[in-house]
Amino acid sequence: MKYEEGEFGYWWTVTKGNDDIEDGILNESLICGWVELSSLKGCPKIIHGDFDCSHNKLKTLKFGPSIVTGNYYCHVNELRTLDYLPIESGGVFNCSDNKLKNLKGAMKVIQDDFNCAYNELKNLIGGPETVLGDVDCADNELETIEGCPKIIEGTFNCNSNNLRILKAAPVNSKNGYNHFYAYQNPGKHLEEEFKCRMQNTNLSEAEIQNEMFRRTKDKSYLSKEGNSLFL
C-alpha cells in the first residue's frame, strides 16, 4: 500500500475512498482536522480554498501544500517548527496551541489574522512582518516582543506572558497604540512603553529606554550600573 495509517494519503484514499491527489491541485477547501493525522504525506500541492489540518498529531508540516489561497489552520497539533509552510496564504494563519519555540518559517505577509497563542515562544523573531488583521500571541513565554510584525492592521494581544520590557513595537499600526493588550504580565508599564516606541520610531534602543525611565522612574529601564541609559 502506498500510504500508511496516519498519513493524509491513507485518510484521503482509504478512509474517504477518493482518488489519490498527491502533488495535485484541489479547487476547493480541504478540511482534514480531527482525524489523528501524523503526516501530511499525500497532500495536494495547490489548494484553491482553505486548508485545515488542525486538531491532529502533526509534528511537522512536511508534505503540506505549497500554495493555499484561503485560510491556513494548523492549530492544536504537536508542531515544533513552521518549516514547509507556503510563502503566503490568502487569509487567516492559525498555528496556536502547538509546541513552537520560535516562528522561523512563518509566512512574511498574513492577509488576515495571525494567531500563535499557547506555544512556548520567548520572542517573535522569525514571524510575519505584515499582518492585515489581529495578532494574538497570548499565553506564551514571551520575554520581549522582538521580531513582532512591523505592520499590524488590527489588535495586538500579548496577554499572559513573561513580559517585563517589550524591546520592540510595530513601526505602523492602523489602530495606533490603543489596541495593544498586555494584561497578566510582570511588567508594570508595557502599554506606556508600546506607546513610547510607536511615538519615537527614530530613537535608538538606549534612547527609548532612557525616555521610559524618565516617564516612569521604573528601575527596569536602568542599566546594570544603576544609571539611566542615555542621560
Sequence and secondary structure as in RCSB ss.txt:
>XXXX:A:sequence
MKYEEGEFGYWWTVTKGNDDIEDGILNESLICGWVELSSLKGCPKIIHGDFDCSHNKLKTLKFGPSIVTGNYYCH
VNELRTLDYLPIESGGVFNCSDNKLKNLKGAMKVIQDDFNCAYNELKNLIGGPETVLGDVDCADNELETIEGCPK
IIEGTFNCNSNNLRILKAAPVNSKNGYNHFYAYQNPGKHLEEEFKCRMQNTNLSEAEIQNEMFRRTKDKSYLSKE
GNSLFL
>XXXX:A:secstr
  S TTBHHHIIIIIS     TT EESS EE  SS  SB TT  SEESS EE  SS  S  TT  SEESS EE  
SS  S  TT  S BSS EE  SS  S  TT  SEESS EE  SS  S  TTS SEESS EE  SS  S  TT  S
EESS EE  SS  S      SEETTTTTTEE  S S SSHHHHHHHHHH TTS HHHHHHHHHHHH  GGGB TT
SSBTT 
